[in-house]
Amino acid sequence: KPESQAKTENEIDQIIQSELNNINNTDTAATTTTTTATSTVDTGTTPTIGGDEASDGSKFKVYDNYEKAIKTNPSSGAIFRLCNLYFRDGLYERAMSLAKQDNARDIRNLYVVALSSRLMGNFDQSIQYYNEILARYPNFLEAHLGLGIAKKSKRDFKRAVEYLKTYNNSRRDENVNREIALLNNIINGTLN
């Protein structure tokens, strides 16, 4: 990455962080809220971050300005950082739309599209992007987990179990174990 592009990305990041901090500090003075810690347990989704929220829309103006700056000087890293902010606020469609604009097809942004699509119920697109990720990175466990969840949602239980088992062989997870057992019961006809 050229040094000037990295410098511009850092400047953009500093500006956006400064503006978001100002918004949150203003909002904190006006209301009392509690901040919750994010969990480090992998659930197959990007965690939302609890905390102080601006209610006057200025945060979204900052997002718009950040997105305009990214479109002027696009980079995979800057796109991903803004997508994370969108995820924090539950703006999955906006995150997906922006991540699709990454011409470099950075793995992080492909994952944003796959995850956003799945969360919004577009399982076919989700499966397409998870498969693209696995074609490049066969051991990307979160893609296996996401594919398992998407395949289950499309009622392709046998394939769902395969992907969930691949995930669970490396990351033991009781929720995934229960899901595999449930799906096996459905497959075997012992549960409808």
C-alpha positions, 0 to 999 in steps of 0.5 A: 500500500502506498505510504500516502494512501496509508497516511490518508486512511489514518487521517480519515480514521482519526477524524471519524474517531474524533467526531464519534467521540465528540458525539458520544461525549455530548450524548453522555452528558445529556443522558445516563447510559450503561456500557456493556462489555462485548463477549469474546465467544464466537457466535458466528456473527459480528457482535454488536457493541452496547454503549452510548448512542447519539440520538440526534442523527449526527453520528449518521452524518459522520458516517456519510462523510466517512463513506464519501471519503472512502469513495474518494480514496477507496481502500479495503481497510477503510471500507472494513472499518466503516462496515464495523461501525455500521454493524455496531448500529445494526445497519447490515444492509448499508454494511453489505452495500459498502463491502460489495464496493471493495474491488480488491475483494478483501476477505474481511469485506467478503465476510461482511457481505456473507454475514450481512446477507445471512442476517437479512435472510438472503441465504443464497447470496450468503452461501455464494460469498461464504463459498468464495471465502472458502475457495480462497481460505479453506480453513476459515472456520467462521465461513464454515459456521456461517454456511452451516447456519445458512444451509440449515435455514434453506433446510439443507440439513445434511450439508448444514451438519457437514459445515457445522462439524467442520467448525466444531472439530476445531472450536468445540462449542456446546451450542453447535454440538446441540445444533448438530444433534438436533439436525441429525434427529431431523435427518434421521426422522426422529424429530420433525 
